[in-house]
Amino acid sequence: SPPTFFSSLLAHGDADADEYFIDRDGDTFAPVLNYLRSGRLHVPPTLSEAAVRDEATFYCVPLPPAAPPCRVRHDGLYISFGVAPAAVAASAAEGRPPPAEEEHVRAYLALHADGSGVLGRREADGQWSAMKVSHESLAGGLLRVKRRPARGEAE
């Protein structure tokens, strides 16, 4: 593996030192340290991924490539095992629940460009229930989905 700040410090630093003080931001260093321990990069939503990557660059720690930015799909998001078949995607695009023969689909979230959507789920008796929702994109690639109040109901 390529040399890092730490391997160079240990190879060329004071051999008698028991500890080193590095005056950097501990919050942005924590994900880098965890990456060195586990091989998986997790950036908490309270931190900027760019700041964590800058910290890794300072320490000469190569990180995996950044994930592409999150985009909201307006053709529906399906909670199921495997990829939703074309029939399920088509029904969500039309605002209908998935066809009954798609037994593996337990829930769906159909999002619309205007910020509205429908969250549907299959009940124990096999029937579908649906709830109107609103959605918005948040920092860090998060998606907030919340129930839309019924007419006359306080939010």
N, C-alpha and C positions, 0 to 999 in steps of 0.2 A: 504494500500500500504506500501511497505517496507520503512524504514527511509532512507532519502537521506542526503547528506552533508548539504543541506539547512535546512531541518527540525531539524537536530541535532544542527546546528549553532544557530537557533532561540530558540530552547529549552534550550540550555546550554550556550549560549553566553551572552554577556553583555546586560542586559535588558534595559539599558538606551541608547544604541547605536541607532542612526538614520540610519546609513549606515555602511556597511562593505566593506573593500578593500580586494579583492582576487587577488593575483598576478598570473594570468594565461593568456593563449592566448585567446583573445577575438574572433578571427576568428574561431577557432575550437569550442568555446563555443556557438557561435550563433546558429548552427543547434541543439544543445542540448536544448537551451532555447526555440527555436521554437517548438521542439518536446514536451517539457513540456506544452507549450501553446496549441498546436493543436492535439497532439497525432499522428502526422505523421512525419516521419524522412525524410528530404530531405538534401542530401549532395551536395553542388554545385560542378561542375567539377573542380573548382580551389582548392578544398581541398581533402585530403586523407580521405577516409572513416575510415581507421584504426586510424588516428589521432583523428577524431571525436569520435570514440568508446573509445579510451583511455581517452579522456576528460570526457566522460559520466561515465566511470569506476571510475575516480577520484572523481566525485561528487556522486557516488553510484546511478546513474540513470540507471535503466534497459532499454535497447533499444530492439526493435524487432530484431529477428535474421537477419543476413546479407543475402542479396539476393545472389543467386548463381552467379558466374562470368558469364559475357555475352560472348556468343560464337556466331560466325557468322554461320548461317545455310546456307549451300550451296544448299539446295533444294528449295530455294525461300522464299520470305517474301511477304505476300499478304495484301493489304490494302482493307479491306472489312468489312462487318458486319458478324460476326460469323467466324467459322473455314473454311478454304478453303477445299473444297471436294477433294477427291483423284484424280479426273479427272483434276482439276486445278493444283495440285502438279505434276502430271505426265507430263502434257504439259510443265510446266516450266522446269522440269528436262531435257526435250528434246529441250529446247530453243524455244518453240512455245508459242503463246499467249493462254490464257485459252479458252476452248470451248465456242461457242456463247451462249449455253444454260445456262451458269453460269452468269446470268444477274447481280447478286449482286456484282460480282468482278468488281471494277472500275479501279484498277491499280495493278500491280505486280512488284516485284523486284526479279529477279532471279540472285543469286550470285554464282560465280564459285570459286573454290579453288585457281586458279591462280591470283586472284585479279580483274578479269574482271566480267562483268555482263550485264544485260539488264533491263532497266526500261521501262515498257509498261503501256499504259493507254488507256482506252476506250474513243474515241472521241464522240462528241454529236450525230454524225450520226450512232453510234454503231460500227464503224470500230476501229481496234486496231492500235496504232502507237507505235513504239519502238525506244529507244535510247540506244546506247552502253555506258556503264559506267565503271568506275573503283572504287574499294572500298578498304578501309583499316580500321583496328581496331585501336581505339585511347584509351588513358587512360580513366578510369572512365566508361568503358563499352560503349563508344560512337562509332558509325560507321560513317565514312566519305564516302559519295558516290558523285562522280563528273562525269560530262559528259566527255567522251573520245572524243578528237578532231578527226574529219574526216581526211583522208589521205591528206597531204599537208596543213592542217590547223594548224596555230600556237596554242600552248597550252595556 
